[in-house]
Structure formats: structure tokens, C-alpha cells
Amino acid sequence: MRLLIVEDEKRLALSLAKGLTAEGYAVDVVHDGREGLHRACEGAYDLVILDIMLPGLNGYRVCAALRAAGHEVPILMLTAKDGEYDEAEGLDTGADDYLAKPFSYVVLVARVKALLRRRAQGPGASPVRVLGDLRVDTAARRVFLRDDEVTLTAKEFAVLEHLVRRAGEVVSKADILEHVWDFAYDGDPNIVEVYVSTLRRKLRAELIRTVRGAGYRLETGR
């Protein structure tokens, strides 16, 4: 899952990015409303964390512009303000949730996970995906092969989760890089092959097929 943080308080933004990266998300950070709108329109983000009080364009206008352009990415709005009017205004412009500062980091992570779950699975759907002997709980971030739990790092889980969400489809290396690594990553793109190799070793080699010249496919019934 790839997240965009639009927050002009740089210490807060970098702190959130560090924590969410440790949770296994790819995180990009910008500090200006106009840049945030541009990045959200151009990037393939799964969720935007958007401050209201921003230079350039405020969060209300960024949110309204995204919705007017047809972007359905979940938006979690942050603000130092507090009160029902501010919350109502944020939700009226198209935000999906609202969190007033100061807030608990644990609460923010819980809101992020809930919004991502809602987007991926729809209301009331189970967060557990079962693909043959493989069981992946995207909410608890736990993986089981038959009855045995498999321990994965945050980044390993992120790669597997992206493949699981598109099980049976061919997913390109570029697509995995775009969703699992952040915008600033400029290392070796073969890092994807390293993580796929590790997942094959920890799970079972034939679960993830290589489609030559196209990418990888997670098998759905093995």
C-alpha cells in the first residue's frame, strides 16, 4: 500500500512517514497543498493523509479538487482545529475520515488500516484472503500456510499483500515497485526479485509464478 502525506509541519510529517514505513507502507511526503494535489493526481496512491492548514492550497480545496476530478482515493484529513463545523466541512468536501490534532499515533494507524480495508474489500467484507493452502489476514498482518504461521518482515508482507489483492493476475515488477516502495526510491529495481525469492522460500516456490517478460502471478488454488 502506497500512502501520500500532505503536511506542512515537517517534523510531524517525517515522524508519521517513519512510523508508517515501519508498518510496511510505502510513504511519500510533501509540505505544500499545490504539490500535494499534483502528486495525488499523478501518483497511484491507496490513501492520502491531508492536513487542512497548508500553504498554496488548503486541505479543503485539495480534497474538493481531487473529488471534482473523479479521484476516489481515501482521504484522512488532519487539522489543529477542533469542532463539529470543521469536521462537517472536511467531510462535505469529500474526505473519508477526520482526525484532530493532537492525536494518538495508534489511532491514526487504526484509521489508516480501516480506510484501506474499506476501499479494498467493501463494507462488511472479511480481511482474510484464502488462496488454497495460503491464508493472509490483511488486518492482523498475519500469514498462514496450511496450519503453520509464516513470519514475514513488513516489506515482505507488503509485497505479498499486493500480489494477494491481485491474485490470479500478472503483476509487473514496476507495479510492485510503485505500490510498495516510495517515490524517493532510486535503488536497484531488481530488489523486487529479491523479495519475491524470499517469499518463495518462506512460503512455497510454486505459489508465485514468473511470467517471463511480464511479471509475477500469485496462484489462486494451490
C-alpha positions in Angstrom: 0.0 0.0 0.0 1.3 3.4 -1.0 0.4 6.5 1.0 0.8 10.2 0.5 1.2 12.6 3.4 0.5 16.3 2.8 1.5 18.1 5.9 3.5 21.4 6.3 4.7 20.6 9.9 7.8 18.9 8.7 8.7 17.2 12.0 5.2 15.7 12.3 5.2 14.6 8.6 8.5 12.9 8.8 7.6 11.2 12.1 4.4 9.9 10.6 6.3 8.7 7.5 8.8 6.9 9.6 6.2 5.1 11.6 4.0 4.2 8.7 7.1 2.9 6.8 7.8 0.7 9.7 4.3 -0.6 9.4 5.1 -1.8 5.9 3.6 1.1 3.8 5.4 3.0 1.1 5.1 6.6 2.1 5.7 9.9 0.1 5.7 13.3 1.9 5.0 16.8 0.6 4.6 20.0 2.5 2.5 22.2 0.2 -1.1 22.0 -0.9 -0.5 22.6 -4.6 2.3 20.0 -4.7 0.1 17.6 -2.8 -2.7 18.0 -5.3 -0.3 17.5 -8.2 1.2 14.4 -6.6 -2.2 12.9 -5.7 -3.4 13.4 -9.2 -0.3 11.9 -10.8 0.6 9.1 -8.4 -1.1 5.7 -7.8 -1.8 6.2 -4.1 -4.0 4.0 -1.9 -4.6 6.7 0.7 -3.9 10.4 1.3 -3.3 11.9 4.7 -4.1 15.5 4.2 -3.6 18.4 6.6 -6.2 21.3 6.4 -3.9 24.3 7.1 -1.5 24.2 4.2 0.5 26.8 2.2 -0.5 27.0 -1.5 -3.9 25.4 -1.3 -5.6 24.4 2.0 -6.7 20.8 2.6 -10.4 21.6 1.9 -9.6 22.8 -1.6 -7.2 20.0 -2.3 -9.8 17.4 -1.3 -12.6 19.1 -3.3 -10.3 19.3 -6.4 -9.5 15.6 -6.2 -13.1 14.6 -5.9 -14.1 17.0 -8.7 -11.5 15.3 -10.9 -13.0 11.9 -10.2 -10.3 10.6 -7.8 -11.8 8.2 -5.3 -8.6 7.7 -3.2 -9.5 7.6 0.6 -8.6 10.8 2.3 -7.9 11.2 6.0 -7.9 14.8 7.0 -5.8 16.3 9.8 -6.2 19.6 11.5 -5.2 21.6 14.6 -8.8 22.9 14.6 -11.4 21.2 16.7 -15.2 21.4 16.4 -18.2 20.0 14.6 -18.2 22.7 11.9 -14.6 21.9 10.8 -15.3 18.2 10.8 -18.5 18.7 8.8 -16.8 20.9 6.3 -14.0 18.4 5.8 -16.4 15.5 5.2 -18.6 17.7 2.9 -15.6 18.3 0.6 -15.2 14.5 0.2 -12.9 13.4 2.9 -13.5 9.9 4.3 -12.3 10.4 7.9 -11.2 13.3 10.1 -8.6 13.4 12.9 -8.0 16.5 15.1 -4.5 17.3 16.4 -3.1 16.4 18.8 -3.9 12.7 18.0 -2.6 9.3 19.1 -0.4 7.7 16.5 -2.0 4.4 17.4 -5.4 5.9 16.5 -4.1 7.3 13.2 -2.7 3.8 12.2 -6.0 2.2 13.1 -7.9 4.8 11.0 -5.5 4.3 8.0 -6.0 0.5 8.2 -9.7 0.8 8.4 -9.9 3.1 5.4 -7.6 0.8 3.3 -9.7 -2.2 4.3 -12.9 -0.5 3.4 -11.5 0.5 0.0 -10.1 -2.9 -0.9 -12.9 -5.1 0.3 -16.1 -3.1 0.6 -18.3 -2.7 3.8 -18.5 -5.9 5.8 -16.1 -8.0 3.8 -13.6 -10.2 5.6 -10.0 -9.1 5.7 -8.9 -12.7 5.5 -8.0 -14.0 2.0 -7.8 -17.7 1.5 -5.9 -19.0 -1.6 -5.6 -22.7 -1.4 -3.3 -23.5 1.5 -2.4 -19.9 1.9 -4.3 -17.7 4.3 -3.5 -13.9 4.6 -5.1 -11.7 7.2 -4.6 -8.2 5.9 -6.0 -6.6 9.1 -3.8 -8.5 11.6 -1.0 -8.7 9.0 -0.5 -12.5 9.6 0.2 -15.2 7.1 -0.5 -18.9 7.4 0.5 -21.8 5.1 -1.8 -24.7 6.0 -1.8 -24.5 9.8 1.6 -23.0 10.2 2.1 -19.3 10.7 4.8 -17.8 8.5 6.8 -14.8 9.9 7.4 -12.0 7.3 9.0 -8.7 7.6 6.9 -5.6 7.0 8.2 -5.2 3.4 7.8 -8.9 2.6 4.2 -8.7 3.8 3.6 -5.6 1.7 4.8 -7.4 -1.5 2.7 -10.4 -0.7 -0.3 -8.3 0.1 -0.1 -6.5 -3.2 0.1 -9.9 -5.0 -2.8 -11.2 -2.9 -5.0 -8.3 -3.8 -4.5 -9.1 -7.5 -4.3 -12.9 -7.1 -4.5 -14.7 -10.5 -3.4 -11.6 -12.4 0.0 -10.8 -13.8 1.6 -8.0 -11.7 4.6 -6.3 -13.2 7.8 -5.5 -11.4 7.2 -1.8 -12.0 3.7 -2.0 -10.5 5.1 -3.7 -7.3 7.8 -1.0 -7.0 5.2 1.7 -7.5 3.0 0.5 -4.7 5.4 -1.0 -2.2 8.4 1.4 -2.4 8.1 5.2 -2.0 8.6 7.9 -4.7 12.1 8.6 -3.5 13.4 5.1 -4.0 16.1 5.1 -6.7 17.8 1.9 -6.0 18.1 -1.3 -8.0 14.6 -2.3 -9.4 15.8 -5.9 -9.0 15.0 -5.5 -5.3 11.6 -6.9 -6.3 13.2 -10.1 -7.4 15.0 -10.4 -4.1 11.7 -10.1 -2.1 9.8 -12.5 -4.4 12.6 -15.0 -4.0 12.4 -14.7 -0.2 8.6 -15.1 -0.3 9.0 -18.3 -2.4 11.5 -19.7 0.1 9.3 -18.9 3.1 6.0 -20.0 1.5 6.3 -22.4 -1.4 8.1 -21.8 -4.7 5.2 -22.6 -7.0 2.8 -20.2 -5.2 4.4 -17.2 -7.1 4.9 -17.8 -10.8 7.2 -15.8 -13.0 5.5 -14.8 -16.3 8.6 -14.1 -18.4 8.8 -10.5 -19.7 5.6 -9.5 -17.8 5.9 -10.0 -14.1 4.6 -12.3 -11.4 1.3 -14.1 -10.7 0.1 -15.4 -7.4 -1.6 -18.8 -8.0 -5.1 -18.9 -6.6 -5.7 -22.6 -5.8 -2.6 -24.3 -4.6 
